[in-house]
Amino acid sequence: MLDIAEELTRWVEQGRDFAVATVVAVGGSAPRQPGAALAVDSEGTAIGSVSGGCVEGAVYELCQQALADGETVLERFGYSDEDAFAVGLTCGGIIDILVTPVRGGVYPAALAAAAGGEAAALARITEGPAELLGTALLVHPDGSYEGSLGGHPELDRTAAGEARAMLDAGRTGTLVIGEDGSRCGQPLTLLVESSLPAPRMIVFGAIDFAAALVRVGKFLGYHVTVCDARPVFATPARFPEADEVVVEWPHKYLESTEVDGRTVLCVLTHDAKFDVPLLELALKLPVAYVGAMGSRRTHQDRNKRLREVGVTELELARLRSPIGLDLGARTPEETALSIGAEIVAARRGGSGVSLTGAHTPIHHDGPDAPAGRIGSVA
Protein backbone atom coordinates (compact mmCIF):
# COMPACT_ATOMS: atom_id res chain seq x y z
CA MET A 1 0.00 0.00 0.00
CA LEU A 2 2.99 2.30 0.31
CA ASP A 3 3.07 2.53 -3.49
CA ILE A 4 0.01 4.80 -3.35
CA ALA A 5 1.02 6.60 -0.15
CA GLU A 6 0.68 10.15 -1.49
CA GLU A 7 -2.97 9.72 -2.43
CA LEU A 8 -3.81 7.80 0.75
CA THR A 9 -2.14 10.45 2.93
CA ARG A 10 -4.49 13.01 1.41
CA TRP A 11 -7.42 10.73 2.24
CA VAL A 12 -6.21 10.49 5.84
CA GLU A 13 -5.89 14.27 6.06
CA GLN A 14 -9.42 14.64 4.68
CA GLY A 15 -10.76 12.22 7.29
CA ARG A 16 -11.98 9.65 4.78
CA ASP A 17 -12.69 6.06 5.76
CA PHE A 18 -11.11 3.59 3.35
CA ALA A 19 -10.00 0.01 2.90
CA VAL A 20 -6.85 -1.17 1.15
CA ALA A 21 -6.37 -4.40 -0.79
CA THR A 22 -2.69 -5.37 -1.02
CA VAL A 23 -0.98 -8.10 -3.03
CA VAL A 24 0.81 -10.22 -0.42
CA ALA A 25 1.96 -13.23 -2.48
CA VAL A 26 2.11 -14.20 -6.13
CA GLY A 27 2.56 -17.35 -8.18
CA GLY A 28 3.08 -17.83 -11.90
CA SER A 29 2.75 -14.92 -14.31
CA ALA A 30 0.97 -12.49 -12.00
CA PRO A 31 0.80 -8.90 -13.30
CA ARG A 32 1.63 -7.10 -10.03
CA GLN A 33 4.13 -7.88 -7.28
CA PRO A 34 3.73 -7.96 -3.47
CA GLY A 35 2.98 -4.50 -2.13
CA ALA A 36 0.81 -3.39 -5.06
CA ALA A 37 -2.45 -1.99 -3.72
CA LEU A 38 -5.97 -0.87 -4.55
CA ALA A 39 -7.79 1.45 -2.12
CA VAL A 40 -11.52 2.23 -1.96
CA ASP A 41 -13.08 4.94 0.22
CA SER A 42 -16.56 5.07 1.76
CA GLU A 43 -17.88 7.03 -1.23
CA GLY A 44 -16.70 4.37 -3.69
CA THR A 45 -13.67 6.23 -5.06
CA ALA A 46 -10.86 3.84 -6.05
CA ILE A 47 -7.14 4.37 -6.62
CA GLY A 48 -4.33 1.95 -7.41
CA SER A 49 -4.36 -1.53 -8.90
CA VAL A 50 -3.68 -5.10 -7.82
CA SER A 51 -3.92 -6.99 -11.09
CA GLY A 52 -3.84 -4.66 -14.06
CA GLY A 53 -7.59 -5.17 -14.49
CA CYS A 54 -8.10 -8.95 -14.17
CA VAL A 55 -9.75 -9.03 -10.74
CA GLU A 56 -10.18 -5.34 -9.90
CA GLY A 57 -13.98 -5.57 -9.77
CA ALA A 58 -14.03 -8.41 -7.25
CA VAL A 59 -11.35 -6.76 -5.11
CA TYR A 60 -13.29 -3.49 -5.20
CA GLU A 61 -16.29 -5.31 -3.71
CA LEU A 62 -14.09 -6.88 -1.02
CA CYS A 63 -12.90 -3.42 -0.03
CA GLN A 64 -16.46 -2.18 0.22
CA GLN A 65 -17.33 -5.19 2.39
CA ALA A 66 -14.33 -4.56 4.64
CA LEU A 67 -15.46 -0.97 5.11
CA ALA A 68 -18.95 -2.17 6.02
CA ASP A 69 -18.02 -4.87 8.54
CA GLY A 70 -14.57 -3.74 9.67
CA GLU A 71 -13.06 -7.17 9.05
CA THR A 72 -9.68 -7.99 7.49
CA VAL A 73 -9.77 -10.83 4.95
CA LEU A 74 -7.26 -12.77 2.86
CA GLU A 75 -8.48 -13.85 -0.59
CA ARG A 76 -6.82 -15.86 -3.36
CA PHE A 77 -7.45 -15.28 -7.06
CA GLY A 78 -6.32 -17.54 -9.90
CA TYR A 79 -7.13 -18.58 -13.46
CA SER A 80 -10.17 -20.77 -14.09
CA ASP A 81 -9.89 -23.13 -17.06
CA GLU A 82 -13.53 -24.16 -16.71
CA ASP A 83 -14.96 -20.70 -17.12
CA ALA A 84 -12.98 -18.09 -19.02
CA PHE A 85 -15.35 -15.43 -17.75
CA ALA A 86 -15.00 -16.37 -14.09
CA VAL A 87 -13.17 -14.01 -11.75
CA GLY A 88 -9.55 -14.91 -12.22
CA LEU A 89 -6.21 -14.07 -13.73
CA THR A 90 -6.29 -14.76 -17.44
CA CYS A 91 -2.47 -14.58 -17.50
CA GLY A 92 -2.39 -17.87 -15.59
CA GLY A 93 -1.02 -16.52 -12.33
CA ILE A 94 -2.23 -16.64 -8.73
CA ILE A 95 -2.31 -13.73 -6.30
CA ASP A 96 -3.19 -13.53 -2.63
CA ILE A 97 -4.86 -10.28 -1.60
CA LEU A 98 -5.08 -8.92 1.95
CA VAL A 99 -8.00 -6.52 2.39
CA THR A 100 -7.80 -4.26 5.45
CA PRO A 101 -10.00 -1.39 6.65
CA VAL A 102 -7.66 1.46 7.55
CA ARG A 103 -8.76 3.14 10.75
CA GLY A 104 -5.90 4.57 12.74
CA GLY A 105 -3.06 2.49 14.15
CA VAL A 106 0.33 2.87 12.49
CA TYR A 107 -1.09 3.18 8.99
CA PRO A 108 -1.33 7.01 8.86
CA ALA A 109 2.27 7.34 10.10
CA ALA A 110 3.50 4.74 7.58
CA LEU A 111 1.71 6.47 4.72
CA ALA A 112 3.02 9.89 5.77
CA ALA A 113 6.58 8.57 5.94
CA ALA A 114 6.37 7.00 2.47
CA ALA A 115 4.67 10.07 0.97
CA GLY A 116 7.39 12.27 2.46
CA GLY A 117 10.20 10.23 0.94
CA GLU A 118 11.40 8.84 4.28
CA ALA A 119 12.85 5.37 4.67
CA ALA A 120 10.39 3.10 6.51
CA ALA A 121 9.03 -0.45 6.45
CA LEU A 122 5.49 -1.58 7.12
CA ALA A 123 5.22 -5.17 8.39
CA ARG A 124 1.79 -6.85 8.45
CA ILE A 125 0.65 -10.34 9.38
CA THR A 126 -0.91 -11.97 6.31
CA GLU A 127 -1.19 -15.57 7.52
CA GLY A 128 -1.79 -16.71 11.08
CA PRO A 129 -4.52 -16.57 13.74
CA ALA A 130 -7.57 -14.65 12.54
CA GLU A 131 -7.30 -12.13 15.36
CA LEU A 132 -3.79 -11.14 14.25
CA LEU A 133 -4.51 -10.84 10.53
CA GLY A 134 -3.61 -7.36 9.29
CA THR A 135 -1.93 -6.18 12.51
CA ALA A 136 1.01 -3.97 11.67
CA LEU A 137 4.37 -2.54 12.71
CA LEU A 138 6.03 0.58 11.34
CA VAL A 139 9.79 0.04 11.41
CA HIS A 140 12.36 2.84 11.07
CA PRO A 141 15.92 2.60 9.69
CA ASP A 142 17.42 2.74 13.21
CA GLY A 143 15.42 -0.35 14.23
CA SER A 144 12.86 1.50 16.37
CA TYR A 145 9.23 0.67 15.67
CA GLU A 146 5.65 1.69 16.31
CA GLY A 147 2.56 -0.45 16.74
CA SER A 148 2.25 -4.11 17.67
CA LEU A 149 1.53 -7.46 16.04
CA GLY A 150 -0.99 -8.44 18.66
CA GLY A 151 0.67 -7.56 21.95
CA HIS A 152 3.53 -10.09 21.84
CA PRO A 153 6.75 -8.17 22.66
CA GLU A 154 9.08 -10.94 21.47
CA LEU A 155 7.16 -11.23 18.21
CA ASP A 156 7.34 -7.47 17.73
CA ARG A 157 11.10 -7.39 18.33
CA THR A 158 11.71 -10.31 15.97
CA ALA A 159 9.51 -8.85 13.24
CA ALA A 160 11.08 -5.41 13.61
CA GLY A 161 14.58 -6.88 13.24
CA GLU A 162 13.64 -8.78 10.09
CA ALA A 163 11.78 -5.81 8.63
CA ARG A 164 14.76 -3.55 9.27
CA ALA A 165 17.01 -5.98 7.38
CA MET A 166 14.62 -5.93 4.41
CA LEU A 167 14.45 -2.13 4.58
CA ASP A 168 18.25 -1.92 4.52
CA ALA A 169 18.20 -4.03 1.35
CA GLY A 170 15.29 -2.07 -0.15
CA ARG A 171 13.23 -5.25 -0.47
CA THR A 172 9.48 -5.84 -0.37
CA GLY A 173 8.20 -9.38 0.15
CA THR A 174 7.02 -11.97 2.63
CA LEU A 175 8.79 -13.94 5.32
CA VAL A 176 7.80 -16.52 7.92
CA ILE A 177 8.49 -15.97 11.60
CA GLY A 178 8.14 -18.52 14.35
CA GLU A 179 8.41 -21.68 12.29
CA ASP A 180 7.83 -24.76 14.53
CA GLY A 181 6.45 -22.43 17.17
CA SER A 182 9.88 -21.36 18.36
CA ARG A 183 9.00 -17.73 19.00
CA CYS A 184 5.33 -16.96 18.87
CA GLY A 185 3.44 -20.23 19.25
CA GLN A 186 2.83 -20.93 15.54
CA PRO A 187 4.26 -19.83 12.19
CA LEU A 188 3.21 -16.37 11.03
CA THR A 189 3.67 -14.94 7.55
CA LEU A 190 4.46 -11.24 7.27
CA LEU A 191 4.40 -8.93 4.30
CA VAL A 192 7.14 -6.32 4.64
CA GLU A 193 6.79 -3.26 2.40
CA SER A 194 9.94 -1.16 2.18
CA SER A 195 9.69 2.48 1.22
CA LEU A 196 12.86 4.36 0.35
CA PRO A 197 13.60 7.83 -1.02
CA ALA A 198 13.59 7.91 -4.81
CA PRO A 199 16.81 6.53 -6.35
CA ARG A 200 19.11 9.03 -8.01
CA MET A 201 19.80 9.53 -11.69
CA ILE A 202 22.71 11.89 -12.38
CA VAL A 203 22.96 13.09 -15.97
CA PHE A 204 26.31 14.61 -16.91
CA GLY A 205 26.25 16.92 -19.93
CA ALA A 206 23.66 19.70 -20.38
CA ILE A 207 22.69 18.85 -23.96
CA ASP A 208 19.38 18.30 -25.74
CA PHE A 209 19.64 14.53 -25.20
CA ALA A 210 19.92 15.24 -21.47
CA ALA A 211 16.65 17.20 -21.48
CA ALA A 212 14.86 14.18 -22.95
CA LEU A 213 16.57 11.81 -20.52
CA VAL A 214 15.48 13.96 -17.57
CA ARG A 215 11.86 13.39 -18.61
CA VAL A 216 12.39 9.64 -18.92
CA GLY A 217 14.17 9.52 -15.57
CA LYS A 218 11.33 11.32 -13.82
CA PHE A 219 8.81 9.00 -15.49
CA LEU A 220 10.77 6.00 -14.11
CA GLY A 221 10.68 7.45 -10.60
CA TYR A 222 14.21 8.82 -10.24
CA HIS A 223 15.38 11.96 -8.47
CA VAL A 224 17.20 13.53 -11.42
CA THR A 225 20.24 15.80 -11.27
CA VAL A 226 21.83 17.45 -14.32
CA CYS A 227 25.51 18.41 -13.96
CA ASP A 228 27.71 20.36 -16.37
CA ALA A 229 30.72 22.63 -15.93
CA ARG A 230 29.36 25.19 -18.39
CA PRO A 231 27.01 27.69 -16.70
CA VAL A 232 25.56 28.95 -19.97
CA PHE A 233 24.11 25.47 -20.65
CA ALA A 234 23.41 24.14 -17.14
CA THR A 235 20.40 26.26 -16.22
CA PRO A 236 17.04 25.42 -14.61
CA ALA A 237 15.32 27.12 -17.55
CA ARG A 238 16.77 24.52 -19.93
CA PHE A 239 15.93 21.62 -17.60
CA PRO A 240 12.69 22.58 -15.83
CA GLU A 241 11.79 18.99 -14.98
CA ALA A 242 15.11 18.19 -13.28
CA ASP A 243 15.16 18.10 -9.49
CA GLU A 244 18.58 19.77 -9.47
CA VAL A 245 20.82 21.51 -11.97
CA VAL A 246 24.45 21.75 -10.84
CA VAL A 247 27.23 23.83 -12.39
CA GLU A 248 30.45 21.97 -11.54
CA TRP A 249 33.11 19.85 -13.15
CA PRO A 250 31.47 16.40 -13.35
CA HIS A 251 34.15 14.44 -11.48
CA LYS A 252 34.32 17.04 -8.70
CA TYR A 253 30.55 16.91 -8.24
CA LEU A 254 30.58 13.11 -8.18
CA GLU A 255 33.31 13.19 -5.53
CA SER A 256 31.19 15.37 -3.26
CA THR A 257 27.67 13.99 -3.71
CA GLU A 258 26.02 10.93 -2.16
CA VAL A 259 25.40 7.84 -4.28
CA ASP A 260 24.31 4.31 -3.42
CA GLY A 261 23.57 0.94 -4.97
CA ARG A 262 20.44 2.27 -6.73
CA THR A 263 22.10 5.31 -8.34
CA VAL A 264 22.42 5.48 -12.13
CA LEU A 265 25.05 7.65 -13.82
CA CYS A 266 24.54 8.73 -17.43
CA VAL A 267 27.52 10.42 -19.06
CA LEU A 268 26.39 12.32 -22.16
CA THR A 269 29.30 14.75 -22.54
CA HIS A 270 31.40 12.55 -24.92
CA ASP A 271 34.32 14.91 -24.34
CA ALA A 272 37.53 13.30 -23.03
CA LYS A 273 38.41 16.16 -20.68
CA PHE A 274 35.12 15.55 -18.86
CA ASP A 275 34.60 11.84 -19.46
CA VAL A 276 37.95 10.39 -18.41
CA PRO A 277 38.23 11.81 -14.86
CA LEU A 278 34.51 11.28 -14.34
CA LEU A 279 34.45 7.65 -15.48
CA GLU A 280 37.71 6.88 -13.69
CA LEU A 281 35.86 7.68 -10.46
CA ALA A 282 32.39 6.42 -11.45
CA LEU A 283 33.56 2.91 -12.33
CA LYS A 284 34.98 2.48 -8.82
CA LEU A 285 31.73 3.44 -7.07
CA PRO A 286 29.09 0.91 -5.91
CA VAL A 287 26.35 2.31 -8.16
CA ALA A 288 23.75 0.41 -10.17
CA TYR A 289 24.58 1.66 -13.65
CA VAL A 290 27.25 3.66 -15.48
CA GLY A 291 26.60 4.50 -19.12
CA ALA A 292 28.46 6.80 -21.53
CA MET A 293 27.33 8.28 -24.83
CA GLY A 294 29.44 8.31 -27.97
CA SER A 295 30.18 6.50 -31.20
CA ARG A 296 32.00 3.20 -31.24
CA ARG A 297 35.16 5.08 -32.25
CA THR A 298 34.67 7.41 -29.26
CA HIS A 299 34.13 4.37 -27.06
CA GLN A 300 37.40 2.76 -28.19
CA ASP A 301 39.35 5.98 -27.70
CA ARG A 302 37.76 6.53 -24.29
CA ASN A 303 38.60 3.00 -23.14
CA LYS A 304 42.22 3.53 -24.23
CA ARG A 305 42.43 6.74 -22.20
CA LEU A 306 40.80 5.07 -19.18
CA ARG A 307 43.30 2.21 -19.26
CA GLU A 308 46.12 4.75 -19.39
CA VAL A 309 44.95 6.31 -16.11
CA GLY A 310 44.74 2.92 -14.39
CA VAL A 311 41.15 1.77 -14.84
CA THR A 312 41.14 -2.02 -14.71
CA GLU A 313 39.50 -4.39 -17.19
CA LEU A 314 37.06 -5.47 -14.47
CA GLU A 315 36.05 -1.87 -13.92
CA LEU A 316 35.76 -1.22 -17.67
CA ALA A 317 33.43 -4.19 -17.95
CA ARG A 318 30.89 -2.25 -15.87
CA LEU A 319 30.68 0.54 -18.44
CA ARG A 320 27.61 0.57 -20.71
CA SER A 321 28.98 2.17 -23.85
CA PRO A 322 27.71 3.14 -26.32
CA ILE A 323 24.88 3.88 -23.90
CA GLY A 324 21.38 2.43 -24.41
CA LEU A 325 19.73 -0.50 -26.15
CA ASP A 326 19.74 -0.97 -29.92
CA LEU A 327 16.40 0.58 -30.87
CA GLY A 328 17.69 2.38 -33.96
CA ALA A 329 17.16 5.61 -32.02
CA ARG A 330 18.01 8.95 -33.63
CA THR A 331 16.11 11.76 -31.91
CA PRO A 332 16.85 12.87 -28.34
CA GLU A 333 13.55 11.36 -27.21
CA GLU A 334 14.22 8.02 -28.91
CA THR A 335 17.74 7.96 -27.49
CA ALA A 336 16.45 8.73 -24.01
CA LEU A 337 13.98 5.87 -24.38
CA SER A 338 16.80 3.47 -25.33
CA ILE A 339 18.84 4.59 -22.30
CA GLY A 340 15.85 4.23 -19.98
CA ALA A 341 15.14 0.77 -21.39
CA GLU A 342 18.73 -0.32 -20.72
CA ILE A 343 18.52 0.99 -17.15
CA VAL A 344 15.30 -0.96 -16.55
CA ALA A 345 16.81 -4.12 -18.07
CA ALA A 346 19.88 -3.78 -15.84
CA ARG A 347 17.72 -3.16 -12.79
CA ARG A 348 15.29 -6.01 -13.39
CA GLY A 349 17.59 -8.55 -15.03
CA GLY A 350 15.99 -8.36 -18.47
CA SER A 351 17.71 -9.44 -21.67
CA GLY A 352 16.63 -6.52 -23.83
CA VAL A 353 15.47 -8.83 -26.64
CA SER A 354 12.00 -8.69 -28.22
CA LEU A 355 9.43 -10.75 -26.30
CA THR A 356 7.91 -11.90 -29.58
CA GLY A 357 9.22 -15.39 -30.23
CA ALA A 358 11.48 -15.34 -27.17
CA HIS A 359 11.40 -18.13 -24.63
CA THR A 360 12.23 -15.89 -21.70
CA PRO A 361 10.16 -14.81 -18.66
CA ILE A 362 8.13 -11.62 -19.09
CA HIS A 363 8.82 -10.62 -15.49
CA HIS A 364 12.31 -10.95 -14.02
CA ASP A 365 13.45 -10.96 -10.39
CA GLY A 366 16.43 -8.70 -10.90
CA PRO A 367 18.51 -7.24 -8.08
CA ASP A 368 16.01 -4.45 -7.45
CA ALA A 369 12.81 -6.33 -8.20
CA PRO A 370 10.22 -6.75 -5.47
CA ALA A 371 10.55 -10.13 -3.84
CA GLY A 372 7.96 -12.81 -3.26
CA ARG A 373 8.40 -15.30 -0.43
CA ILE A 374 11.97 -15.18 0.81
CA GLY A 375 12.13 -17.93 3.37
CA SER A 376 11.61 -18.29 7.10
CA VAL A 377 13.15 -17.22 10.36
CA ALA A 378 13.30 -19.83 13.08
C-alpha positions in Angstrom: 0.0 0.0 0.0 3.0 2.3 0.3 3.1 2.5 -3.5 0.0 4.8 -3.4 1.0 6.6 -0.2 0.7 10.1 -1.5 -3.0 9.7 -2.4 -3.8 7.8 0.7 -2.1 10.4 2.9 -4.5 13.0 1.4 -7.4 10.7 2.2 -6.2 10.5 5.8 -5.9 14.3 6.1 -9.4 14.6 4.7 -10.8 12.2 7.3 -12.0 9.6 4.8 -12.7 6.1 5.8 -11.1 3.6 3.4 -10.0 0.0 2.9 -6.8 -1.2 1.2 -6.4 -4.4 -0.8 -2.7 -5.4 -1.0 -1.0 -8.1 -3.0 0.8 -10.2 -0.4 2.0 -13.2 -2.5 2.1 -14.2 -6.1 2.6 -17.3 -8.2 3.1 -17.8 -11.9 2.8 -14.9 -14.3 1.0 -12.5 -12.0 0.8 -8.9 -13.3 1.6 -7.1 -10.0 4.1 -7.9 -7.3 3.7 -8.0 -3.5 3.0 -4.5 -2.1 0.8 -3.4 -5.1 -2.5 -2.0 -3.7 -6.0 -0.9 -4.5 -7.8 1.5 -2.1 -11.5 2.2 -2.0 -13.1 4.9 0.2 -16.6 5.1 1.8 -17.9 7.0 -1.2 -16.7 4.4 -3.7 -13.7 6.2 -5.1 -10.9 3.8 -6.0 -7.1 4.4 -6.6 -4.3 1.9 -7.4 -4.4 -1.5 -8.9 -3.7 -5.1 -7.8 -3.9 -7.0 -11.1 -3.8 -4.7 -14.1 -7.6 -5.2 -14.5 -8.1 -8.9 -14.2 -9.8 -9.0 -10.7 -10.2 -5.3 -9.9 -14.0 -5.6 -9.8 -14.0 -8.4 -7.3 -11.3 -6.8 -5.1 -13.3 -3.5 -5.2 -16.3 -5.3 -3.7 -14.1 -6.9 -1.0 -12.9 -3.4 0.0 -16.5 -2.2 0.2 -17.3 -5.2 2.4 -14.3 -4.6 4.6 -15.5 -1.0 5.1 -18.9 -2.2 6.0 -18.0 -4.9 8.5 -14.6 -3.7 9.7 -13.1 -7.2 9.0 -9.7 -8.0 7.5 -9.8 -10.8 4.9 -7.3 -12.8 2.9 -8.5 -13.8 -0.6 -6.8 -15.9 -3.4 -7.4 -15.3 -7.1 -6.3 -17.5 -9.9 -7.1 -18.6 -13.5 -10.2 -20.8 -14.1 -9.9 -23.1 -17.1 -13.5 -24.2 -16.7 -15.0 -20.7 -17.1 -13.0 -18.1 -19.0 -15.3 -15.4 -17.8 -15.0 -16.4 -14.1 -13.2 -14.0 -11.8 -9.5 -14.9 -12.2 -6.2 -14.1 -13.7 -6.3 -14.8 -17.4 -2.5 -14.6 -17.5 -2.4 -17.9 -15.6 -1.0 -16.5 -12.3 -2.2 -16.6 -8.7 -2.3 -13.7 -6.3 -3.2 -13.5 -2.6 -4.9 -10.3 -1.6 -5.1 -8.9 1.9 -8.0 -6.5 2.4 -7.8 -4.3 5.4 -10.0 -1.4 6.6 -7.7 1.5 7.5 -8.8 3.1 10.7 -5.9 4.6 12.7 -3.1 2.5 14.2 0.3 2.9 12.5 -1.1 3.2 9.0 -1.3 7.0 8.9 2.3 7.3 10.1 3.5 4.7 7.6 1.7 6.5 4.7 3.0 9.9 5.8 6.6 8.6 5.9 6.4 7.0 2.5 4.7 10.1 1.0 7.4 12.3 2.5 10.2 10.2 0.9 11.4 8.8 4.3 12.8 5.4 4.7 10.4 3.1 6.5 9.0 -0.4 6.4 5.5 -1.6 7.1 5.2 -5.2 8.4 1.8 -6.8 8.5 0.6 -10.3 9.4 -0.9 -12.0 6.3 -1.2 -15.6 7.5 -1.8 -16.7 11.1 -4.5 -16.6 13.7 -7.6 -14.7 12.5 -7.3 -12.1 15.4 -3.8 -11.1 14.2 -4.5 -10.8 10.5 -3.6 -7.4 9.3 -1.9 -6.2 12.5 1.0 -4.0 11.7 4.4 -2.5 12.7 6.0 0.6 11.3 9.8 0.0 11.4 12.4 2.8 11.1 15.9 2.6 9.7 17.4 2.7 13.2 15.4 -0.3 14.2 12.9 1.5 16.4 9.2 0.7 15.7 5.6 1.7 16.3 2.6 -0.5 16.7 2.3 -4.1 17.7 1.5 -7.5 16.0 -1.0 -8.4 18.7 0.7 -7.6 21.9 3.5 -10.1 21.8 6.8 -8.2 22.7 9.1 -10.9 21.5 7.2 -11.2 18.2 7.3 -7.5 17.7 11.1 -7.4 18.3 11.7 -10.3 16.0 9.5 -8.9 13.2 11.1 -5.4 13.6 14.6 -6.9 13.2 13.6 -8.8 10.1 11.8 -5.8 8.6 14.8 -3.6 9.3 17.0 -6.0 7.4 14.6 -5.9 4.4 14.4 -2.1 4.6 18.2 -1.9 4.5 18.2 -4.0 1.4 15.3 -2.1 -0.1 13.2 -5.3 -0.5 9.5 -5.8 -0.4 8.2 -9.4 0.1 7.0 -12.0 2.6 8.8 -13.9 5.3 7.8 -16.5 7.9 8.5 -16.0 11.6 8.1 -18.5 14.4 8.4 -21.7 12.3 7.8 -24.8 14.5 6.5 -22.4 17.2 9.9 -21.4 18.4 9.0 -17.7 19.0 5.3 -17.0 18.9 3.4 -20.2 19.2 2.8 -20.9 15.5 4.3 -19.8 12.2 3.2 -16.4 11.0 3.7 -14.9 7.6 4.5 -11.2 7.3 4.4 -8.9 4.3 7.1 -6.3 4.6 6.8 -3.3 2.4 9.9 -1.2 2.2 9.7 2.5 1.2 12.9 4.4 0.4 13.6 7.8 -1.0 13.6 7.9 -4.8 16.8 6.5 -6.3 19.1 9.0 -8.0 19.8 9.5 -11.7 22.7 11.9 -12.4 23.0 13.1 -16.0 26.3 14.6 -16.9 26.2 16.9 -19.9 23.7 19.7 -20.4 22.7 18.9 -24.0 19.4 18.3 -25.7 19.6 14.5 -25.2 19.9 15.2 -21.5 16.6 17.2 -21.5 14.9 14.2 -23.0 16.6 11.8 -20.5 15.5 14.0 -17.6 11.9 13.4 -18.6 12.4 9.6 -18.9 14.2 9.5 -15.6 11.3 11.3 -13.8 8.8 9.0 -15.5 10.8 6.0 -14.1 10.7 7.5 -10.6 14.2 8.8 -10.2 15.4 12.0 -8.5 17.2 13.5 -11.4 20.2 15.8 -11.3 21.8 17.4 -14.3 25.5 18.4 -14.0 27.7 20.4 -16.4 30.7 22.6 -15.9 29.4 25.2 -18.4 27.0 27.7 -16.7 25.6 28.9 -20.0 24.1 25.5 -20.7 23.4 24.1 -17.1 20.4 26.3 -16.2 17.0 25.4 -14.6 15.3 27.1 -17.6 16.8 24.5 -19.9 15.9 21.6 -17.6 12.7 22.6 -15.8 11.8 19.0 -15.0 15.1 18.2 -13.3 15.2 18.1 -9.5 18.6 19.8 -9.5 20.8 21.5 -12.0 24.4 21.7 -10.8 27.2 23.8 -12.4 30.4 22.0 -11.5 33.1 19.9 -13.1 31.5 16.4 -13.3 34.1 14.4 -11.5 34.3 17.0 -8.7 30.6 16.9 -8.2 30.6 13.1 -8.2 33.3 13.2 -5.5 31.2 15.4 -3.3 27.7 14.0 -3.7 26.0 10.9 -2.2 25.4 7.8 -4.3 24.3 4.3 -3.4 23.6 0.9 -5.0 20.4 2.3 -6.7 22.1 5.3 -8.3 22.4 5.5 -12.1 25.1 7.6 -13.8 24.5 8.7 -17.4 27.5 10.4 -19.1 26.4 12.3 -22.2 29.3 14.8 -22.5 31.4 12.5 -24.9 34.3 14.9 -24.3 37.5 13.3 -23.0 38.4 16.2 -20.7 35.1 15.6 -18.9 34.6 11.8 -19.5 37.9 10.4 -18.4 38.2 11.8 -14.9 34.5 11.3 -14.3 34.4 7.6 -15.5 37.7 6.9 -13.7 35.9 7.7 -10.5 32.4 6.4 -11.4 33.6 2.9 -12.3 35.0 2.5 -8.8 31.7 3.4 -7.1 29.1 0.9 -5.9 26.4 2.3 -8.2 23.7 0.4 -10.2 24.6 1.7 -13.7 27.2 3.7 -15.5 26.6 4.5 -19.1 28.5 6.8 -21.5 27.3 8.3 -24.8 29.4 8.3 -28.0 30.2 6.5 -31.2 32.0 3.2 -31.2 35.2 5.1 -32.2 34.7 7.4 -29.3 34.1 4.4 -27.1 37.4 2.8 -28.2 39.4 6.0 -27.7 37.8 6.5 -24.3 38.6 3.0 -23.1 42.2 3.5 -24.2 42.4 6.7 -22.2 40.8 5.1 -19.2 43.3 2.2 -19.3 46.1 4.7 -19.4 44.9 6.3 -16.1 44.7 2.9 -14.4 41.1 1.8 -14.8 41.1 -2.0 -14.7 39.5 -4.4 -17.2 37.1 -5.5 -14.5 36.1 -1.9 -13.9 35.8 -1.2 -17.7 33.4 -4.2 -18.0 30.9 -2.3 -15.9 30.7 0.5 -18.4 27.6 0.6 -20.7 29.0 2.2 -23.9 27.7 3.1 -26.3 24.9 3.9 -23.9 21.4 2.4 -24.4 19.7 -0.5 -26.2 19.7 -1.0 -29.9 16.4 0.6 -30.9 17.7 2.4 -34.0 17.2 5.6 -32.0 18.0 9.0 -33.6 16.1 11.8 -31.9 16.8 12.9 -28.3 13.5 11.4 -27.2 14.2 8.0 -28.9 17.7 8.0 -27.5 16.5 8.7 -24.0 14.0 5.9 -24.4 16.8 3.5 -25.3 18.8 4.6 -22.3 15.9 4.2 -20.0 15.1 0.8 -21.4 18.7 -0.3 -20.7 18.5 1.0 -17.1 15.3 -1.0 -16.6 16.8 -4.1 -18.1 19.9 -3.8 -15.8 17.7 -3.2 -12.8 15.3 -6.0 -13.4 17.6 -8.5 -15.0 16.0 -8.4 -18.5 17.7 -9.4 -21.7 16.6 -6.5 -23.8 15.5 -8.8 -26.6 12.0 -8.7 -28.2 9.4 -10.7 -26.3 7.9 -11.9 -29.6 9.2 -15.4 -30.2 11.5 -15.3 -27.2 11.4 -18.1 -24.6 12.2 -15.9 -21.7 10.2 -14.8 -18.7 8.1 -11.6 -19.1 8.8 -10.6 -15.5 12.3 -11.0 -14.0 13.4 -11.0 -10.4 16.4 -8.7 -10.9 18.5 -7.2 -8.1 16.0 -4.5 -7.5 12.8 -6.3 -8.2 10.2 -6.8 -5.5 10.5 -10.1 -3.8 8.0 -12.8 -3.3 8.4 -15.3 -0.4 12.0 -15.2 0.8 12.1 -17.9 3.4 11.6 -18.3 7.1 13.2 -17.2 10.4 13.3 -19.8 13.1 
